[in-house]
């Protein structure tokens, strides 16, 4: 993914991954689920050992369901599915690959945006793999805990908003009336759909909801805003303009967003353009996928009391030497600059961004500039380029006189220096804080704290 001048980050949550290197064919495995077993809602079919079934239901089956979702290439819902060959290596069974991926530091499962497996969960899965994926002993039945209940599905989508959406940005084919035909070879495809802005000057988003059409192949999406002219209704490769501004996004687990009653999210005006970037992850090689995913927005032309936008942190001063490990790029936004704020800022979310060489990321607030009192705002101990997300904050405030430190760490295994740039093979080090009210910035030009 390329990211240029990002300006609003609100929502991305945990995403699902594949079983290894993307491959072009479907495994075609049967799940052998007993009649009436709803494995797609987190209950594993009745032939997997109970402890393993519970872990898979809780940590994996949101994506690796009977009908896999969000780019997952195969189910993890039955003994037959776990003993099938993987998509990427026909000599390796799914349960063996699962055993590797839970220990993989570069492509871990669950993804880095999810809560890691507990030591007990890892031990249980390791024992299952070491025992060559045994079936549940005959006569054993898995019983739910006495206080366990069936959780209702999350209320996600435009129909669950407290307002009627005024605008949508959706994937489409050459004709905007037709869905996008997802290629069978789209194992890692970023596709962009461009629109002229429908918003009046001063319009604000009050709520928005994801529209997920073919959940089998949609890994995540991001909506950008730009002043660079685009062709209204075009579809094609994602060549991001320099001023591309992150507006909102979705990944598996993402929910509807409703702004506080006195806060509206800036949307630009009629001279802007929007780009909907969708990451398609058709590792299974599906040949029948068409998609019209995107976002539905409730917009208001009358501004609310507080307008939310971005404080842009980080540094484009990046030169990572060849073969470097643990190379650090850091920017500290000092009290000298934050003292120019006209009042405190409420921090709604962080959206960290690096490319493929990133390994760790952290942003800290130093109250009154005192690093010995550092408060972690967001920390990512295992960076994953394919699972970038927004981190919501509750009760976090940036006060005049505070310092903000952003630190990016990289490993460069190549034989050449890697510098700042927009291409995926270049690097970035940014955190985009969604904050309000924007009126507490002395000017729009000062809504950034970067080292050049």
GIMOZI-V625372 format. One record per residue. N is the residue number from 1. RES is the residue in one letter. SS is DSSP state (H for helix, E for strand, C for the rest). PHI is phi in whole degrees, 0 to 359 (999 if undefined). PSI is psi in degrees with one decimal (NA if undefined). Layout:
n res ss phi psi
N RES SS PHI PSI
N RES SS PHI PSI
This chain:
n res ss phi psi
1 X C 999 137.9
2 X C 259 144.2
3 X C 220 127.6
4 X C 255 -118.5
5 X C 274 88.0
6 X C 285 139.5
7 X C 229 -9.7
8 X C 212 124.6
9 X C 236 119.6
10 X C 239 -45.2
11 X C 213 114.4
12 X C 212 139.6
13 X C 235 -162.1
14 X C 298 141.6
15 X C 243 159.5
16 X C 261 156.8
17 X C 236 178.8
18 X C 270 -161.3
19 X C 255 10.8
20 X C 150 -144.1
21 X C 294 137.3
22 X C 301 143.4
23 X C 227 162.0
24 X C 269 -4.2
25 X C 240 153.0
26 X C 277 140.2
27 X C 290 -27.1
28 X C 64 31.0
29 X C 279 142.8
30 X C 279 150.3
31 X C 263 -17.7
32 X C 54 33.1
33 X C 286 138.0
34 X C 298 152.9
35 X C 305 135.1
36 X C 87 -6.3
37 X C 280 122.7
38 X C 262 78.8
39 X H 289 -21.3
40 X H 290 -14.1
41 X H 255 14.4
42 X C 104 6.5
43 X C 253 117.7
44 X C 281 146.4
45 X C 303 156.4
46 X C 280 26.9
47 X C 236 16.9
48 X E 251 138.8
49 X C 310 140.3
50 X H 303 -44.9
51 X H 297 -41.6
52 X H 293 -41.8
53 X H 301 -41.9
54 X H 297 -42.6
55 X H 295 -46.0
56 X H 297 -40.2
57 X H 296 -39.7
58 X H 279 -33.2
59 X H 245 -15.4
60 X C 232 -34.4
61 X C 284 -4.7
62 X C 299 -31.4
63 X C 249 -46.6
64 X C 275 60.1
65 X C 272 179.7
66 X C 309 -49.5
67 X C 259 102.6
68 X C 302 148.2
69 X C 235 158.6
70 X C 58 34.9
71 X C 91 -7.4
72 X C 298 131.6
73 X C 274 -13.0
74 X C 206 158.6
75 X C 279 157.7
76 X C 234 56.1
77 X C 237 2.6
78 X C 198 166.1
79 X H 301 -43.1
80 X H 297 -43.3
81 X H 295 -40.5
82 X H 289 -22.0
83 X H 261 0.7
84 X C 287 162.9
85 X E 286 146.9
86 X C 286 160.2
87 X C 296 -39.4
88 X C 272 -16.2
89 X C 207 101.8
90 X C 293 -12.2
91 X C 270 -2.9
92 X C 243 132.0
93 X E 280 160.7
94 X H 299 -41.9
95 X H 294 -33.1
96 X H 293 -43.3
97 X H 296 -38.4
98 X H 302 -43.1
99 X H 299 -33.4
100 X H 286 -43.9
101 X H 292 -28.9
102 X C 289 -11.4
103 X C 246 2.4
104 X C 282 120.1
105 X C 279 -20.8
106 X C 267 -34.8
107 X C 228 65.9
108 X C 287 154.6
109 X C 232 132.1
110 X C 299 160.6
111 X C 301 162.8
112 X C 296 -18.9
113 X C 278 -4.9
114 X C 257 164.1
115 X C 294 129.8
116 X C 298 155.1
117 X C 299 144.3
118 X C 285 160.1
119 X H 305 -38.3
120 X H 294 -39.5
121 X H 295 -43.1
122 X H 299 -45.1
123 X H 299 -40.9
124 X H 295 -43.1
125 X H 291 -37.9
126 X H 299 -42.5
127 X H 295 -38.8
128 X H 297 -44.2
129 X H 293 -43.3
130 X H 299 -31.2
131 X C 275 10.4
132 X C 66 37.7
133 X C 62 58.5
134 X C 293 154.3
135 X E 280 165.6
136 X C 294 134.0
137 X C 303 143.6
138 X C 303 135.3
139 X C 91 -15.7
140 X C 284 142.1
141 X C 227 145.1
142 X C 265 123.1
143 X C 251 139.8
144 X C 290 152.5
145 X C 300 149.5
146 X C 306 -34.8
147 X C 262 8.4
148 X C 284 142.1
149 X C 225 168.5
150 X C 275 118.4
151 X C 284 134.4
152 X C 293 150.7
153 X C 297 147.3
154 X C 297 144.7
155 X C 272 87.7
156 X C 240 135.8
157 X C 127 163.0
158 X H 304 -33.0
159 X H 293 -14.7
160 X H 257 5.6
161 X C 285 152.3
162 X C 278 8.1
163 X C 219 162.8
164 X C 272 120.0
165 X C 304 139.2
166 X C 262 -22.0
167 X E 213 148.5
168 X E 228 148.5
169 X E 235 112.9
170 X E 230 149.0
171 X C 298 148.1
172 X C 202 166.2
173 X C 273 -165.5
174 X C 306 -31.2
175 X C 260 131.4
176 X C 294 -10.1
177 X C 273 -9.7
178 X C 247 146.9
179 X C 289 163.9
180 X E 281 131.6
181 X E 273 110.9
182 X C 281 120.6
183 X C 297 148.1
184 X C 296 -22.8
185 X C 269 6.1
186 X C 278 64.5
187 X C 282 -14.2
188 X C 198 64.7
189 X E 253 126.4
190 X E 259 116.1
191 X E 242 136.9
192 X E 244 142.5
193 X E 234 126.4
194 X E 248 148.2
195 X E 216 144.4
196 X E 284 142.8
197 X C 298 131.3
198 X C 267 4.3
199 X C 264 142.0
200 X C 284 159.2
201 X C 302 133.8
202 X C 86 0.6
203 X C 295 147.7
204 X E 228 145.6
205 X E 277 131.3
206 X E 257 -19.6
207 X E 192 156.3
208 X E 205 158.8
209 X E 218 143.5
210 X E 289 145.4
211 X E 245 108.2
212 X C 248 114.2
213 X C 269 -81.8
214 X C 268 90.4
215 X C 291 -8.5
216 X C 292 -27.2
217 X C 235 -9.1
218 X E 274 114.9
219 X E 274 -48.0
220 X E 192 168.4
221 X E 219 156.4
222 X E 223 136.6
223 X E 255 124.5
224 X E 248 157.1
225 X E 239 144.6
226 X E 212 152.9
227 X C 267 -8.6
228 X C 286 123.5
229 X C 305 136.4
230 X C 233 162.3
231 X C 276 119.6
232 X C 297 124.5
233 X C 86 7.3
234 X C 280 157.7
235 X E 221 135.9
236 X E 174 -166.7
237 X E 298 157.0
238 X C 268 92.9
239 X C 257 90.7
240 X C 288 129.9
241 X C 291 159.3
242 X C 299 -28.0
243 X C 259 19.7
244 X C 303 129.4
245 X E 242 121.2
246 X E 291 122.7
247 X E 256 -50.3
248 X E 196 166.7
249 X E 198 175.4
250 X E 212 145.9
251 X E 215 165.4
252 X C 311 132.2
253 X C 97 -11.9
254 X C 292 147.3
255 X C 238 179.1
256 X C 295 152.0
257 X E 240 125.7
258 X E 240 120.7
259 X C 290 152.7
260 X C 306 153.3
261 X C 301 -24.9
262 X C 253 13.8
263 X E 234 135.4
264 X E 233 145.6
265 X E 268 124.6
266 X E 299 142.3
267 X C 234 4.5
268 X C 79 -145.6
269 X C 207 -168.2
270 X C 292 -15.5
271 X C 271 -0.3
272 X C 269 172.1
273 X E 227 157.1
274 X E 238 143.5
275 X E 236 122.7
276 X E 263 112.3
277 X E 258 121.1
278 X E 245 130.4
279 X E 266 109.9
280 X E 265 134.0
281 X C 231 70.7
282 X C 269 60.7
283 X C 297 -30.5
284 X C 286 -9.3
285 X C 69 35.1
286 X C 298 138.8
287 X C 255 -0.6
288 X C 243 22.4
289 X C 270 121.3
290 X E 236 148.7
291 X E 216 140.6
292 X C 224 47.2
293 X C 281 165.8
294 X E 161 -138.2
295 X E 217 145.5
296 X E 247 132.3
297 X E 237 136.2
298 X E 263 117.3
299 X E 242 144.4
300 X E 238 133.6
301 X C 280 -21.7
302 X C 270 115.9
303 X C 297 143.6
304 X C 277 170.7
305 X C 303 -41.4
306 X E 241 129.3
307 X E 257 132.7
308 X E 263 146.2
309 X E 200 -153.0
310 X E 240 144.2
311 X E 251 120.0
312 X E 263 117.1
313 X E 245 158.2
314 X E 128 -157.4
315 X E 204 132.3
316 X C 271 4.0
317 X C 276 79.9
318 X C 235 122.5
319 X E 215 99.6
320 X E 264 113.2
321 X C 299 153.8
322 X C 303 137.4
323 X C 64 16.3
324 X C 286 145.4
325 X C 235 145.5
326 X C 54 40.1
327 X E 282 128.1
328 X E 250 133.2
329 X E 243 126.6
330 X E 225 144.3
331 X E 225 127.7
332 X E 248 116.1
333 X E 279 110.9
334 X C 277 165.0
335 X H 303 -27.7
336 X H 304 -35.5
337 X H 272 -44.2
338 X H 292 -21.7
339 X C 294 -14.3
340 X C 280 -12.0
341 X C 298 144.5
342 X C 275 -4.4
343 X C 176 176.7
344 X C 291 156.0
345 X E 245 132.1
346 X E 277 126.0
347 X E 265 114.1
348 X E 273 -37.3
349 X E 196 161.9
350 X E 242 143.3
351 X E 230 91.9
352 X E 288 150.7
353 X E 212 121.3
354 X C 224 179.5
355 X C 253 -146.9
356 X C 282 -18.6
357 X C 272 -9.2
358 X E 296 141.8
359 X E 237 -33.0
360 X E 216 155.9
361 X E 211 140.9
362 X E 207 141.6
363 X E 234 131.7
364 X E 236 149.8
365 X E 256 129.6
366 X E 253 99.1
367 X H 305 130.0
368 X H 54 25.0
369 X H 80 7.4
370 X C 268 104.3
371 X H 294 -23.2
372 X H 290 -13.5
373 X H 250 27.0
374 X C 304 134.9
375 X E 244 120.6
376 X E 290 123.7
377 X E 272 -47.4
378 X E 208 138.3
379 X E 220 130.9
380 X E 238 109.8
381 X C 277 -21.6
382 X C 226 95.3
383 X C 291 137.3
384 X C 228 109.8
385 X C 302 -34.4
386 X C 275 -1.4
387 X C 226 61.4
388 X C 274 142.6
389 X C 211 164.0
390 X C 265 145.3
391 X E 244 109.0
392 X E 289 147.9
393 X E 236 142.9
394 X E 236 127.6
395 X E 72 23.4
396 X E 256 132.8
397 X E 229 140.0
398 X E 252 118.5
399 X C 258 151.4
400 X C 306 134.4
401 X C 95 -12.9
402 X C 286 157.5
403 X E 251 152.6
404 X E 231 119.5
405 X E 252 127.9
406 X E 239 129.0
407 X E 227 126.6
408 X E 244 137.5
409 X E 240 140.6
410 X E 225 152.3
411 X C 241 130.7
412 X C 242 96.4
413 X C 281 -3.2
414 X C 277 172.6
415 X C 266 8.1
416 X C 232 154.1
417 X C 292 136.8
418 X E 250 128.5
419 X E 241 179.2
420 X E 296 141.3
421 X C 178 170.1
422 X C 274 -19.9
423 X C 289 154.1
424 X C 301 -34.1
425 X C 282 -8.2
426 X C 273 -170.9
427 X E 227 160.4
428 X C 220 162.5
429 X C 212 91.5
430 X E 224 152.0
431 X E 227 129.6
432 X E 250 104.6
433 X E 272 123.4
434 X E 275 121.0
435 X E 223 162.6
436 X E 208 157.4
437 X C 273 144.9
438 X H 295 -20.8
439 X H 294 -13.1
440 X H 274 -1.7
441 X C 275 140.0
442 X C 294 -26.0
443 X C 195 161.6
444 X H 296 -31.0
445 X H 292 -17.3
446 X H 259 18.5
447 X C 270 44.8
448 X E 203 149.9
449 X E 220 92.3
450 X E 234 152.5
451 X E 257 117.4
452 X C 259 NA
